[in-house]
Amino acid sequence: MAAAKVPQLRERLHEQALSPQPPGLVAFDGERAVGWVSLGPRTDFERLVRSRVIPTIDDRPVWSIVCFAVSSSARGHGVARSLLEAAIDYARSSGADALEAYPVRVGDGEAIHPDAAYTGTLPMFQRAGFEIIADNASDPSSSHQRVVVRREL
């Protein structure tokens, strides 16, 4: 499968904007957006489907959590954890049987720069009931190991 060209990407974004299924969820603090989680059926994410780094585990029609973004002023207040819980509920209510993610493996108490943690951290997913199903989701050029986790819904 070839990479999409700009006109194709614009068309996909337009389709997503008109779709009843949003490409993610937003966390608010009052009127201010403080976080975002991107999720949907794995097949909707072309880069995941073609990825050599993040393996497709099986033929199940799983949903994927692709990334988080949390405002610097809201970090450390449980926004990512709340977004993860909302993503689980949303995927379940949308008919997903299982939810996958590709978090960074970090040791207890290990500090990680927010730019490297955009996919979430393994402990956060494990606390939410996800289990490691593949250990080989790391880019050799990355200093952080990623794993594939899944939660049955």
Secondary structure, 3 states (H helix, E strand, C coil): CCCCCHHHHHHHHHHHHHCCCCCEEEEEECCEEEEEEEEEEHHHCHHHHHCCCCCCCCCCCCEEEEEEEECHHHCCCCHHHHHHHHHHHHHHHCCCCEEEECCECCCCCCCCCHHHCCCCEHHHHHHCCCEEEECCCCCCCCCCCECEEEEEC
